[in-house]
């Protein structure tokens, strides 16, 4: 059973974040961007016929409580069965174990208005050491129930403005037939909290079909 089922829950949570007297405005941040194609973990997310170029508008809001706890919302346009938007809601806790080692644990809900059959919830946890992050997710209900994915990613600065990003992911057999996924790209800091990216991403086509085809994805985003 899904814990959070409707966009109303998102609005309620965000309103609480904005109105609670103990919350400082400086801890609230927003992000907005666009990509040439919406892929997640190497797989095309749009349910229409696969294309190399199918732009999507994406963005969200995050709130840090200043004590390790946080909540957030992220959204993407597209065609997800009968739904025209994906709405993600998440919350968790992060902290520092040592100077270079940090952790993050939390819960995420993926919602598709007008297409509840796609909704799903998962738990996640990650460890980051310097530029290396290891993350494990585990679906707990809905369309991703019992789906697991282990990933390793690296964000290596090349210059003050340019960062190399790369990653590999492994799924259990219940999750897209155990398909492995990959990504490799560059992210460039344009200044004023704006960045541009070019990332090549895909997954095993013998497992997930054409949706896993490797594609170059161009993007731009801004935080404020």
Secondary structure, DSSP 8 states (H G I E B T S, - for coil): --S--SHHHHHHHHHHHHH-TT--GGGEEEEEEEESS-EETTEE---SS--S---EEEEEEEEE-SSSEEEEEEEEEEEETTEEEEEEEEEEEEEESSSSEEEEEEEEEEE-TT-GGG-EEEEEEEEEETTEEEEEEEEEEETTTT-EEEEEEEEEESSSSEEEEEEEEEE-TTTGGG--EEEEEEEEEEETTEEEEEEEEEE-HHHHGGGG--EEEEEEEEE-
